[in-house]
Amino acid sequence: MKRIDIVYGGQSYSVGGRELDDVLDEIMRGVTSGHHWMKVNDGEGMRRDAMLLITPGVQVAVIPIPGSADEPQDSSATSTT
């Protein structure tokens, strides 16, 4: 996996160096616990940390970006509300 893009509040962010299932689990833990601050990257190029508040009712889209053309894309990614 090259990276995982996240759309939150109409803005795009990314997460690198993590597995899709790990990111999805972190989001679900935030939803079920009531709130969670998730660290993501804002922008491209130089890393700039951003913190997203994950809560029930907040729409989050998770988009896995494969590292190469021969790497299969996992179709199990979902949007959490």
mmCIF file as gemmi writes it, N, C-alpha and C atoms, coordinates in Angstrom:
data_model
loop_
_atom_site.group_PDB
_atom_site.id
_atom_site.type_symbol
_atom_site.label_atom_id
_atom_site.label_alt_id
_atom_site.label_comp_id
_atom_site.label_asym_id
_atom_site.label_entity_id
_atom_site.label_seq_id
_atom_site.pdbx_PDB_ins_code
_atom_site.Cartn_x
_atom_site.Cartn_y
_atom_site.Cartn_z
_atom_site.occupancy
_atom_site.B_iso_or_equiv
_atom_site.pdbx_formal_charge
_atom_site.auth_seq_id
_atom_site.auth_asym_id
_atom_site.pdbx_PDB_model_num
ATOM 1 N N . MET Axp A 1 ? 0.851 -1.172 0 1 0 ? 1 A 1
ATOM 2 C CA . MET Axp A 1 ? 0 0 0 1 0 ? 1 A 1
ATOM 3 C C . MET Axp A 1 ? 0.895 1.233 0 1 0 ? 1 A 1
ATOM 4 N N . LYS Axp A 2 ? 0.689 2.089 -0.97 1 0 ? 2 A 1
ATOM 5 C CA . LYS Axp A 2 ? 1.469 3.318 -1.057 1 0 ? 2 A 1
ATOM 6 C C . LYS Axp A 2 ? 1.077 4.28 0.061 1 0 ? 2 A 1
ATOM 7 N N . ARG Axp A 3 ? -0.221 4.501 0.19 1 0 ? 3 A 1
ATOM 8 C CA . ARG Axp A 3 ? -0.745 5.372 1.24 1 0 ? 3 A 1
ATOM 9 C C . ARG Axp A 3 ? -2.24 5.149 1.329 1 0 ? 3 A 1
ATOM 10 N N . ILE Axp A 4 ? -2.85 5.767 2.31 1 0 ? 4 A 1
ATOM 11 C CA . ILE Axp A 4 ? -4.293 5.72 2.461 1 0 ? 4 A 1
ATOM 12 C C . ILE Axp A 4 ? -4.773 7.165 2.502 1 0 ? 4 A 1
ATOM 13 N N . ASP Axp A 5 ? -5.628 7.518 1.568 1 0 ? 5 A 1
ATOM 14 C CA . ASP Axp A 5 ? -6.214 8.858 1.56 1 0 ? 5 A 1
ATOM 15 C C . ASP Axp A 5 ? -7.46 8.86 2.432 1 0 ? 5 A 1
ATOM 16 N N . ILE Axp A 6 ? -7.684 9.973 3.101 1 0 ? 6 A 1
ATOM 17 C CA . ILE Axp A 6 ? -8.855 10.143 3.96 1 0 ? 6 A 1
ATOM 18 C C . ILE Axp A 6 ? -9.503 11.471 3.597 1 0 ? 6 A 1
ATOM 19 N N . VAL Axp A 7 ? -10.801 11.438 3.35 1 0 ? 7 A 1
ATOM 20 C CA . VAL Axp A 7 ? -11.555 12.661 3.103 1 0 ? 7 A 1
ATOM 21 C C . VAL Axp A 7 ? -12.396 12.915 4.346 1 0 ? 7 A 1
ATOM 22 N N . TYR Axp A 8 ? -12.212 14.094 4.925 1 0 ? 8 A 1
ATOM 23 C CA . TYR Axp A 8 ? -12.855 14.461 6.196 1 0 ? 8 A 1
ATOM 24 C C . TYR Axp A 8 ? -13.241 15.928 6.095 1 0 ? 8 A 1
ATOM 25 N N . GLY Axp A 9 ? -14.504 16.229 6.307 1 0 ? 9 A 1
ATOM 26 C CA . GLY Axp A 9 ? -14.953 17.619 6.222 1 0 ? 9 A 1
ATOM 27 C C . GLY Axp A 9 ? -14.715 18.25 4.867 1 0 ? 9 A 1
ATOM 28 N N . GLY Axp A 10 ? -14.749 17.431 3.808 1 0 ? 10 A 1
ATOM 29 C CA . GLY Axp A 10 ? -14.54 17.945 2.457 1 0 ? 10 A 1
ATOM 30 C C . GLY Axp A 10 ? -13.083 18.182 2.092 1 0 ? 10 A 1
ATOM 31 N N . GLN Axp A 11 ? -12.155 17.89 2.998 1 0 ? 11 A 1
ATOM 32 C CA . GLN Axp A 11 ? -10.721 18.073 2.753 1 0 ? 11 A 1
ATOM 33 C C . GLN Axp A 11 ? -10.038 16.717 2.645 1 0 ? 11 A 1
ATOM 34 N N . SER Axp A 12 ? -8.97 16.647 1.868 1 0 ? 12 A 1
ATOM 35 C CA . SER Axp A 12 ? -8.214 15.4 1.711 1 0 ? 12 A 1
ATOM 36 C C . SER Axp A 12 ? -6.992 15.39 2.61 1 0 ? 12 A 1
ATOM 37 N N . TYR Axp A 13 ? -6.771 14.247 3.233 1 0 ? 13 A 1
ATOM 38 C CA . TYR Axp A 13 ? -5.611 14 4.09 1 0 ? 13 A 1
ATOM 39 C C . TYR Axp A 13 ? -5.05 12.646 3.687 1 0 ? 13 A 1
ATOM 40 N N . SER Axp A 14 ? -3.906 12.263 4.24 1 0 ? 14 A 1
ATOM 41 C CA . SER Axp A 14 ? -3.35 10.953 3.93 1 0 ? 14 A 1
ATOM 42 C C . SER Axp A 14 ? -2.672 10.358 5.152 1 0 ? 14 A 1
ATOM 43 N N . VAL Axp A 15 ? -2.523 9.038 5.079 1 0 ? 15 A 1
ATOM 44 C CA . VAL Axp A 15 ? -1.83 8.276 6.107 1 0 ? 15 A 1
ATOM 45 C C . VAL Axp A 15 ? -0.852 7.366 5.371 1 0 ? 15 A 1
ATOM 46 N N . GLY Axp A 16 ? 0.389 7.326 5.813 1 0 ? 16 A 1
ATOM 47 C CA . GLY Axp A 16 ? 1.384 6.452 5.199 1 0 ? 16 A 1
ATOM 48 C C . GLY Axp A 16 ? 1.951 5.481 6.211 1 0 ? 16 A 1
ATOM 49 N N . GLY Axp A 17 ? 2.479 4.375 5.725 1 0 ? 17 A 1
ATOM 50 C CA . GLY Axp A 17 ? 3.16 3.421 6.589 1 0 ? 17 A 1
ATOM 51 C C . GLY Axp A 17 ? 2.24 2.618 7.49 1 0 ? 17 A 1
ATOM 52 N N . ARG Axp A 18 ? 0.964 2.54 7.152 1 0 ? 18 A 1
ATOM 53 C CA . ARG Axp A 18 ? 0.006 1.78 7.954 1 0 ? 18 A 1
ATOM 54 C C . ARG Axp A 18 ? -0.826 0.895 7.051 1 0 ? 18 A 1
ATOM 55 N N . GLU Axp A 19 ? -1.383 -0.146 7.632 1 0 ? 19 A 1
ATOM 56 C CA . GLU Axp A 19 ? -2.254 -1.056 6.902 1 0 ? 19 A 1
ATOM 57 C C . GLU Axp A 19 ? -3.691 -0.528 6.917 1 0 ? 19 A 1
ATOM 58 N N . LEU Axp A 20 ? -4.436 -0.823 5.86 1 0 ? 20 A 1
ATOM 59 C CA . LEU Axp A 20 ? -5.808 -0.383 5.741 1 0 ? 20 A 1
ATOM 60 C C . LEU Axp A 20 ? -6.649 -0.836 6.941 1 0 ? 20 A 1
ATOM 61 N N . ASP Axp A 21 ? -6.552 -2.102 7.314 1 0 ? 21 A 1
ATOM 62 C CA . ASP Axp A 21 ? -7.351 -2.618 8.43 1 0 ? 21 A 1
ATOM 63 C C . ASP Axp A 21 ? -7.052 -1.877 9.722 1 0 ? 21 A 1
ATOM 64 N N . ASP Axp A 22 ? -5.798 -1.503 9.935 1 0 ? 22 A 1
ATOM 65 C CA . ASP Axp A 22 ? -5.412 -0.758 11.137 1 0 ? 22 A 1
ATOM 66 C C . ASP Axp A 22 ? -6.084 0.618 11.171 1 0 ? 22 A 1
ATOM 67 N N . VAL Axp A 23 ? -6.104 1.301 10.033 1 0 ? 23 A 1
ATOM 68 C CA . VAL Axp A 23 ? -6.731 2.622 9.944 1 0 ? 23 A 1
ATOM 69 C C . VAL Axp A 23 ? -8.242 2.507 10.155 1 0 ? 23 A 1
ATOM 70 N N . LEU Axp A 24 ? -8.868 1.517 9.512 1 0 ? 24 A 1
ATOM 71 C CA . LEU Axp A 24 ? -10.305 1.313 9.686 1 0 ? 24 A 1
ATOM 72 C C . LEU Axp A 24 ? -10.648 0.989 11.136 1 0 ? 24 A 1
ATOM 73 N N . ASP Axp A 25 ? -9.826 0.161 11.783 1 0 ? 25 A 1
ATOM 74 C CA . ASP Axp A 25 ? -10.041 -0.18 13.195 1 0 ? 25 A 1
ATOM 75 C C . ASP Axp A 25 ? -9.918 1.057 14.082 1 0 ? 25 A 1
ATOM 76 N N . GLU Axp A 26 ? -8.939 1.92 13.798 1 0 ? 26 A 1
ATOM 77 C CA . GLU Axp A 26 ? -8.777 3.139 14.593 1 0 ? 26 A 1
ATOM 78 C C . GLU Axp A 26 ? -9.997 4.04 14.469 1 0 ? 26 A 1
ATOM 79 N N . ILE Axp A 27 ? -10.532 4.167 13.261 1 0 ? 27 A 1
ATOM 80 C CA . ILE Axp A 27 ? -11.72 4.983 13.054 1 0 ? 27 A 1
ATOM 81 C C . ILE Axp A 27 ? -12.909 4.388 13.814 1 0 ? 27 A 1
ATOM 82 N N . MET Axp A 28 ? -13.097 3.08 13.726 1 0 ? 28 A 1
ATOM 83 C CA . MET Axp A 28 ? -14.214 2.443 14.423 1 0 ? 28 A 1
ATOM 84 C C . MET Axp A 28 ? -14.085 2.571 15.938 1 0 ? 28 A 1
ATOM 85 N N . ARG Axp A 29 ? -12.865 2.485 16.456 1 0 ? 29 A 1
ATOM 86 C CA . ARG Axp A 29 ? -12.67 2.677 17.904 1 0 ? 29 A 1
ATOM 87 C C . ARG Axp A 29 ? -13.081 4.088 18.308 1 0 ? 29 A 1
ATOM 88 N N . GLY Axp A 30 ? -12.77 5.072 17.485 1 0 ? 30 A 1
ATOM 89 C CA . GLY Axp A 30 ? -13.167 6.443 17.779 1 0 ? 30 A 1
ATOM 90 C C . GLY Axp A 30 ? -14.671 6.615 17.772 1 0 ? 30 A 1
ATOM 91 N N . VAL Axp A 31 ? -15.331 5.983 16.814 1 0 ? 31 A 1
ATOM 92 C CA . VAL Axp A 31 ? -16.785 6.081 16.718 1 0 ? 31 A 1
ATOM 93 C C . VAL Axp A 31 ? -17.44 5.396 17.924 1 0 ? 31 A 1
ATOM 94 N N . THR Axp A 32 ? -16.983 4.193 18.253 1 0 ? 32 A 1
ATOM 95 C CA . THR Axp A 32 ? -17.617 3.453 19.344 1 0 ? 32 A 1
ATOM 96 C C . THR Axp A 32 ? -17.308 4.046 20.715 1 0 ? 32 A 1
ATOM 97 N N . SER Axp A 33 ? -16.151 4.688 20.874 1 0 ? 33 A 1
ATOM 98 C CA . SER Axp A 33 ? -15.82 5.279 22.172 1 0 ? 33 A 1
ATOM 99 C C . SER Axp A 33 ? -16.421 6.67 22.341 1 0 ? 33 A 1
ATOM 100 N N . GLY Axp A 34 ? -16.898 7.265 21.258 1 0 ? 34 A 1
ATOM 101 C CA . GLY Axp A 34 ? -17.498 8.587 21.333 1 0 ? 34 A 1
ATOM 102 C C . GLY Axp A 34 ? -16.621 9.677 20.763 1 0 ? 34 A 1
ATOM 103 N N . HIS Axp A 35 ? -15.287 9.496 20.831 1 0 ? 35 A 1
ATOM 104 C CA . HIS Axp A 35 ? -14.374 10.462 20.218 1 0 ? 35 A 1
ATOM 105 C C . HIS Axp A 35 ? -12.946 9.909 20.225 1 0 ? 35 A 1
ATOM 106 N N . HIS Axp A 36 ? -12.155 10.388 19.269 1 0 ? 36 A 1
ATOM 107 C CA . HIS Axp A 36 ? -10.746 9.991 19.152 1 0 ? 36 A 1
ATOM 108 C C . HIS Axp A 36 ? -10.049 10.976 18.224 1 0 ? 36 A 1
ATOM 109 N N . TRP Axp A 37 ? -8.87 11.408 18.59 1 0 ? 37 A 1
ATOM 110 C CA . TRP Axp A 37 ? -8.051 12.253 17.715 1 0 ? 37 A 1
ATOM 111 C C . TRP Axp A 37 ? -7.153 11.345 16.885 1 0 ? 37 A 1
ATOM 112 N N . MET Axp A 38 ? -7.263 11.431 15.573 1 0 ? 38 A 1
ATOM 113 C CA . MET Axp A 38 ? -6.472 10.608 14.648 1 0 ? 38 A 1
ATOM 114 C C . MET Axp A 38 ? -5.45 11.488 13.939 1 0 ? 38 A 1
ATOM 115 N N . LYS Axp A 39 ? -4.187 11.084 14.007 1 0 ? 39 A 1
ATOM 116 C CA . LYS Axp A 39 ? -3.114 11.847 13.355 1 0 ? 39 A 1
ATOM 117 C C . LYS Axp A 39 ? -3.013 11.445 11.887 1 0 ? 39 A 1
ATOM 118 N N . VAL Axp A 40 ? -3.05 12.448 11.021 1 0 ? 40 A 1
ATOM 119 C CA . VAL Axp A 40 ? -2.946 12.257 9.579 1 0 ? 40 A 1
ATOM 120 C C . VAL Axp A 40 ? -1.977 13.291 9.019 1 0 ? 40 A 1
ATOM 121 N N . ASN Axp A 41 ? -1.696 13.195 7.731 1 0 ? 41 A 1
ATOM 122 C CA . ASN Axp A 41 ? -0.842 14.16 7.051 1 0 ? 41 A 1
ATOM 123 C C . ASN Axp A 41 ? -1.715 15.124 6.251 1 0 ? 41 A 1
ATOM 124 N N . ASP Axp A 42 ? -1.44 16.404 6.391 1 0 ? 42 A 1
ATOM 125 C CA . ASP Axp A 42 ? -2.15 17.441 5.645 1 0 ? 42 A 1
ATOM 126 C C . ASP Axp A 42 ? -1.235 17.94 4.537 1 0 ? 42 A 1
ATOM 127 N N . GLY Axp A 43 ? -1.697 17.865 3.307 1 0 ? 43 A 1
ATOM 128 C CA . GLY Axp A 43 ? -0.904 18.36 2.19 1 0 ? 43 A 1
ATOM 129 C C . GLY Axp A 43 ? -0.042 17.283 1.565 1 0 ? 43 A 1
ATOM 130 N N . GLU Axp A 44 ? 0.73 17.696 0.586 1 0 ? 44 A 1
ATOM 131 C CA . GLU Axp A 44 ? 1.622 16.781 -0.128 1 0 ? 44 A 1
ATOM 132 C C . GLU Axp A 44 ? 3.058 17.243 0.059 1 0 ? 44 A 1
ATOM 133 N N . GLY Axp A 45 ? 3.976 16.329 -0.171 1 0 ? 45 A 1
ATOM 134 C CA . GLY Axp A 45 ? 5.385 16.681 -0.008 1 0 ? 45 A 1
ATOM 135 C C . GLY Axp A 45 ? 5.798 16.577 1.446 1 0 ? 45 A 1
ATOM 136 N N . MET Axp A 46 ? 6.312 17.664 1.997 1 0 ? 46 A 1
ATOM 137 C CA . MET Axp A 46 ? 6.781 17.667 3.379 1 0 ? 46 A 1
ATOM 138 C C . MET Axp A 46 ? 5.633 17.336 4.338 1 0 ? 46 A 1
ATOM 139 N N . ARG Axp A 47 ? 5.907 16.448 5.285 1 0 ? 47 A 1
ATOM 140 C CA . ARG Axp A 47 ? 4.878 16.025 6.243 1 0 ? 47 A 1
ATOM 141 C C . ARG Axp A 47 ? 4.453 17.198 7.128 1 0 ? 47 A 1
ATOM 142 N N . ARG Axp A 48 ? 3.142 17.347 7.25 1 0 ? 48 A 1
ATOM 143 C CA . ARG Axp A 48 ? 2.561 18.35 8.135 1 0 ? 48 A 1
ATOM 144 C C . ARG Axp A 48 ? 1.403 17.664 8.853 1 0 ? 48 A 1
ATOM 145 N N . ASP Axp A 49 ? 1.59 17.381 10.153 1 0 ? 49 A 1
ATOM 146 C CA . ASP Axp A 49 ? 0.585 16.657 10.909 1 0 ? 49 A 1
ATOM 147 C C . ASP Axp A 49 ? -0.695 17.454 11.072 1 0 ? 49 A 1
ATOM 148 N N . ALA Axp A 50 ? -1.797 16.742 11.009 1 0 ? 50 A 1
ATOM 149 C CA . ALA Axp A 50 ? -3.122 17.291 11.299 1 0 ? 50 A 1
ATOM 150 C C . ALA Axp A 50 ? -3.817 16.278 12.187 1 0 ? 50 A 1
ATOM 151 N N . MET Axp A 51 ? -4.695 16.74 13.042 1 0 ? 51 A 1
ATOM 152 C CA . MET Axp A 51 ? -5.445 15.861 13.93 1 0 ? 51 A 1
ATOM 153 C C . MET Axp A 51 ? -6.922 15.94 13.551 1 0 ? 51 A 1
ATOM 154 N N . LEU Axp A 52 ? -7.517 14.782 13.26 1 0 ? 52 A 1
ATOM 155 C CA . LEU Axp A 52 ? -8.929 14.714 12.915 1 0 ? 52 A 1
ATOM 156 C C . LEU Axp A 52 ? -9.697 14.171 14.111 1 0 ? 52 A 1
ATOM 157 N N . LEU Axp A 53 ? -10.78 14.831 14.477 1 0 ? 53 A 1
ATOM 158 C CA . LEU Axp A 53 ? -11.612 14.367 15.577 1 0 ? 53 A 1
ATOM 159 C C . LEU Axp A 53 ? -12.635 13.382 15.022 1 0 ? 53 A 1
ATOM 160 N N . ILE Axp A 54 ? -12.466 12.118 15.386 1 0 ? 54 A 1
ATOM 161 C CA . ILE Axp A 54 ? -13.357 11.058 14.932 1 0 ? 54 A 1
ATOM 162 C C . ILE Axp A 54 ? -14.448 10.878 15.981 1 0 ? 54 A 1
ATOM 163 N N . THR Axp A 55 ? -15.692 11.111 15.585 1 0 ? 55 A 1
ATOM 164 C CA . THR Axp A 55 ? -16.841 10.986 16.476 1 0 ? 55 A 1
ATOM 165 C C . THR Axp A 55 ? -18.005 10.372 15.712 1 0 ? 55 A 1
ATOM 166 N N . PRO Axp A 56 ? -19.011 9.852 16.426 1 0 ? 56 A 1
ATOM 167 C CA . PRO Axp A 56 ? -20.204 9.362 15.726 1 0 ? 56 A 1
ATOM 168 C C . PRO Axp A 56 ? -20.849 10.503 14.929 1 0 ? 56 A 1
ATOM 169 N N . GLY Axp A 57 ? -21.292 10.201 13.724 1 0 ? 57 A 1
ATOM 170 C CA . GLY Axp A 57 ? -21.96 11.191 12.896 1 0 ? 57 A 1
ATOM 171 C C . GLY Axp A 57 ? -21.052 11.969 11.962 1 0 ? 57 A 1
ATOM 172 N N . VAL Axp A 58 ? -19.744 11.897 12.161 1 0 ? 58 A 1
ATOM 173 C CA . VAL Axp A 58 ? -18.807 12.584 11.273 1 0 ? 58 A 1
ATOM 174 C C . VAL Axp A 58 ? -18.502 11.663 10.096 1 0 ? 58 A 1
ATOM 175 N N . GLN Axp A 59 ? -18.665 12.171 8.888 1 0 ? 59 A 1
ATOM 176 C CA . GLN Axp A 59 ? -18.415 11.358 7.703 1 0 ? 59 A 1
ATOM 177 C C . GLN Axp A 59 ? -16.925 11.315 7.396 1 0 ? 59 A 1
ATOM 178 N N . VAL Axp A 60 ? -16.417 10.097 7.216 1 0 ? 60 A 1
ATOM 179 C CA . VAL Axp A 60 ? -15.014 9.863 6.899 1 0 ? 60 A 1
ATOM 180 C C . VAL Axp A 60 ? -14.961 8.886 5.736 1 0 ? 60 A 1
ATOM 181 N N . ALA Axp A 61 ? -14.28 9.255 4.662 1 0 ? 61 A 1
ATOM 182 C CA . ALA Axp A 61 ? -14.073 8.343 3.544 1 0 ? 61 A 1
ATOM 183 C C . ALA Axp A 61 ? -12.624 7.88 3.565 1 0 ? 61 A 1
ATOM 184 N N . VAL Axp A 62 ? -12.415 6.58 3.381 1 0 ? 62 A 1
ATOM 185 C CA . VAL Axp A 62 ? -11.081 5.979 3.402 1 0 ? 62 A 1
ATOM 186 C C . VAL Axp A 62 ? -10.818 5.393 2.018 1 0 ? 62 A 1
ATOM 187 N N . ILE Axp A 63 ? -9.72 5.851 1.381 1 0 ? 63 A 1
ATOM 188 C CA . ILE Axp A 63 ? -9.4 5.443 0.021 1 0 ? 63 A 1
ATOM 189 C C . ILE Axp A 63 ? -7.996 4.855 -0.022 1 0 ? 63 A 1
ATOM 190 N N . PRO Axp A 64 ? -7.872 3.515 -0.135 1 0 ? 64 A 1
ATOM 191 C CA . PRO Axp A 64 ? -6.536 2.921 -0.235 1 0 ? 64 A 1
ATOM 192 C C . PRO Axp A 64 ? -5.924 3.187 -1.61 1 0 ? 64 A 1
ATOM 193 N N . ILE Axp A 65 ? -4.66 3.611 -1.616 1 0 ? 65 A 1
ATOM 194 C CA . ILE Axp A 65 ? -3.934 3.878 -2.857 1 0 ? 65 A 1
ATOM 195 C C . ILE Axp A 65 ? -2.857 2.805 -3.01 1 0 ? 65 A 1
ATOM 196 N N . PRO Axp A 66 ? -2.997 1.91 -3.998 1 0 ? 66 A 1
ATOM 197 C CA . PRO Axp A 66 ? -2.013 0.84 -4.162 1 0 ? 66 A 1
ATOM 198 C C . PRO Axp A 66 ? -0.631 1.385 -4.514 1 0 ? 66 A 1
ATOM 199 N N . GLY Axp A 67 ? 0.395 0.632 -4.134 1 0 ? 67 A 1
ATOM 200 C CA . GLY Axp A 67 ? 1.774 1.045 -4.381 1 0 ? 67 A 1
ATOM 201 C C . GLY Axp A 67 ? 2.226 0.815 -5.804 1 0 ? 67 A 1
ATOM 202 N N . SER Axp A 68 ? 1.634 -0.166 -6.492 1 0 ? 68 A 1
ATOM 203 C CA . SER Axp A 68 ? 2.021 -0.445 -7.869 1 0 ? 68 A 1
ATOM 204 C C . SER Axp A 68 ? 0.816 -1.002 -8.611 1 0 ? 68 A 1
ATOM 205 N N . ALA Axp A 69 ? 0.926 -1.048 -9.923 1 0 ? 69 A 1
ATOM 206 C CA . ALA Axp A 69 ? -0.186 -1.495 -10.755 1 0 ? 69 A 1
ATOM 207 C C . ALA Axp A 69 ? -0.56 -2.945 -10.483 1 0 ? 69 A 1
ATOM 208 N N . ASP Axp A 70 ? 0.401 -3.764 -10.029 1 0 ? 70 A 1
ATOM 209 C CA . ASP Axp A 70 ? 0.098 -5.179 -9.817 1 0 ? 70 A 1
ATOM 210 C C . ASP Axp A 70 ? -0.396 -5.461 -8.393 1 0 ? 70 A 1
ATOM 211 N N . GLU Axp A 71 ? -0.434 -4.476 -7.532 1 0 ? 71 A 1
ATOM 212 C CA . GLU Axp A 71 ? -0.936 -4.677 -6.182 1 0 ? 71 A 1
ATOM 213 C C . GLU Axp A 71 ? -2.459 -4.556 -6.193 1 0 ? 71 A 1
ATOM 214 N N . PRO Axp A 72 ? -3.169 -5.596 -5.726 1 0 ? 72 A 1
ATOM 215 C CA . PRO Axp A 72 ? -4.63 -5.515 -5.764 1 0 ? 72 A 1
ATOM 216 C C . PRO Axp A 72 ? -5.151 -4.47 -4.79 1 0 ? 72 A 1
ATOM 217 N N . GLN Axp A 73 ? -6.228 -3.807 -5.179 1 0 ? 73 A 1
ATOM 218 C CA . GLN Axp A 73 ? -6.864 -2.831 -4.315 1 0 ? 73 A 1
ATOM 219 C C . GLN Axp A 73 ? -7.955 -3.528 -3.529 1 0 ? 73 A 1
ATOM 220 N N . ASP Axp A 74 ? -7.953 -3.384 -2.21 1 0 ? 74 A 1
ATOM 221 C CA . ASP Axp A 74 ? -8.933 -4.016 -1.331 1 0 ? 74 A 1
ATOM 222 C C . ASP Axp A 74 ? -10.26 -3.291 -1.489 1 0 ? 74 A 1
ATOM 223 N N . SER Axp A 75 ? -11.292 -4.013 -1.898 1 0 ? 75 A 1
ATOM 224 C CA . SER Axp A 75 ? -12.596 -3.389 -2.123 1 0 ? 75 A 1
ATOM 225 C C . SER Axp A 75 ? -13.426 -3.319 -0.855 1 0 ? 75 A 1
ATOM 226 N N . SER Axp A 76 ? -12.857 -3.688 0.311 1 0 ? 76 A 1
ATOM 227 C CA . SER Axp A 76 ? -13.633 -3.696 1.544 1 0 ? 76 A 1
ATOM 228 C C . SER Axp A 76 ? -13.63 -2.345 2.247 1 0 ? 76 A 1
ATOM 229 N N . ALA Axp A 77 ? -12.914 -1.35 1.72 1 0 ? 77 A 1
ATOM 230 C CA . ALA Axp A 77 ? -12.892 -0.034 2.361 1 0 ? 77 A 1
ATOM 231 C C . ALA Axp A 77 ? -14.285 0.564 2.33 1 0 ? 77 A 1
ATOM 232 N N . THR Axp A 78 ? -14.666 1.159 3.449 1 0 ? 78 A 1
ATOM 233 C CA . THR Axp A 78 ? -16.006 1.709 3.554 1 0 ? 78 A 1
ATOM 234 C C . THR Axp A 78 ? -15.948 3.108 4.122 1 0 ? 78 A 1
ATOM 235 N N . SER Axp A 79 ? -17.068 3.78 4.024 1 0 ? 79 A 1
ATOM 236 C CA . SER Axp A 79 ? -17.228 5.095 4.63 1 0 ? 79 A 1
ATOM 237 C C . SER Axp A 79 ? -17.915 4.921 5.967 1 0 ? 79 A 1
ATOM 238 N N . THR Axp A 80 ? -17.448 5.635 6.982 1 0 ? 80 A 1
ATOM 239 C CA . THR Axp A 80 ? -18.003 5.527 8.319 1 0 ? 80 A 1
ATOM 240 C C . THR Axp A 80 ? -18.759 6.793 8.654 1 0 ? 80 A 1
ATOM 241 N N . THR Axp A 81 ? -19.938 6.642 9.227 1 0 ? 81 A 1
ATOM 242 C CA . THR Axp A 81 ? -20.702 7.828 9.647 1 0 ? 81 A 1
ATOM 243 C C . THR Axp A 81 ? -20.941 7.795 11.123 1 0 ? 81 A 1
